[in-house]
Amino acid sequence: MKLDQLDKKILFHFDFNTRGSLTKLAKKCNVSKQTLSYRIAQLEKNNVISGYYTDINVSKLGISIYLVYLKFLYFDKETEEKLVQQLSNKFQVGVLASLEGKWDFCIGIWAKNPVEYEKIYNSAIEGFEPLIRNQSIMIETKFNYSKPKVLLNEENFEKVTMDQPFEEYSLDNINKKILEELSKNSRESLVEISQKLSLTPNAIKERIKKLKRDNIILSHRVEINYHKLGFSHYRIFLHLENFSNHEENKLTHFLNSLSEITSVTKTIGYCSLEIRGYFENVENVYKVMNIIRKEFPKKIKEHETIIYRKFHSTLNYFPFE
């Protein structure tokens, strides 16, 4: 599906702020509010917008995100469907994705420590153990997301960053419920949330404001169906050699400047950095890697690429009961 310039502009400016004023967004896009609302509805209808979610700084809640990459002895459609059905019912699982390449499937698990992670993982894959040929685990320690520059490469330095906490933030039950609702649908109205929690819309509004001030809620995102637009979602795993913190920060800044790259994640485990980007073909991936290697010669020991073929549900950054 081809988007015109207005649709691209809407997606670009809507991302990070899906709960913001549509009137302000319309002005930014130089259209009427009615036109904007119609265009958003069409993008939803055509599955260009596949959902809305909220980026939540779970590291400040004392929680780590474990990404588990699995390779199966065989991974046919029936196995995939059974696995997705089983995992969809599991709390603390926020990512389910089918892959192409070295790995077949990715599970994102939210846990406070390795013991809790192991318990969730064992429960999640129960019954599938004999089919697993290999697995790898990486723990996200810091990530940052950029605007969808591949759609509209405007000069924009806005980004979302999740980092390790200085202290563990305590949530009461009402704030937990608010985060649960917003993580599933960042555009859910104050009235809808207030009805579920038996509070006034204004009380909900003030709590959301405080969660933003306290850096728990980072942004409200659009989940864009890039496959529908002719892009493939690539993950590039970088294995770095003799990299100082200064050099790593310089590399991260450089990667964020590339239009194809939407996020850079620092990890523990499988690789040094995980890059997420959207490319029209594999040749463009090679071009970007050549640019990176030229900019940082003899520093990248090796890299691997995989394709995220399908996300099986909207991303959930607060997958708790």
Buried (B, 14 or more C-beta within 10 A) or exposed (E): EEBEEBBBBBBBBBBBBBBEEBEEBBEBBEBEBEBBBEBBEEBEEEEBBBBBBBBBBBBBBEBBBBBBBBBBEEBEEEBBEEBBEBBEEBEBBBBBBBBBBEBBBBBBBBBBEEEBBEEBBEBBBEEBEEBBEEBBBBBBBBBBBBBBBBBBBEEBEEBBEBBEBEEEBEBEEBBBBBBBBBBBBBBBEBEBBBEEBEBEBEBBEEBBEEBBEEBBBBBBBBBBBBBBBEBBBBBBBBEBEEBEEEEBEBBBEBBBEBBBBBBBBBBEBBBBBBBBBBBBEEEBBEEBBEEBEEEBEEBBEEBBBBBBBBBBBBBBBBBBE
